[in-house]
Amino acid sequence: MIRVSFFYPGGDDITFDHDYYKNTHVPLACSSWNVAGEIDKGITGPHVAAVHFFFESMEQFQAAMASPGTGAIMADVANYTNISAVMQISEIV
């Protein structure tokens, strides 16, 4: 099992619409990639938000990234934030 996480670091002059992220962006990604997602809303720490998507394998993740829906997901980012996310891919052990 692979977990792909996107972390959104906090800082000066950042914007992040948590409602849009929860109600529109993450559901778009989940349906386009046919995966489950889990959202974190930062309370303390260096990130204002994070999302974790769960894939059965690296091959499933790579296929999702190459799918037609990925372009729409990437274009949607500007609708909720001006933050450049940090991606981490982890093997769940």
Secondary structure by P-SEA (a helix, b strand, c coil): cbbbbbbbbbcccccccaaaaaccaaaaaaaaacbbbbbbbcccccccbbbbbbbccaaaaaaaaaccaaaaaaaacccccccbbbbbbbbcc
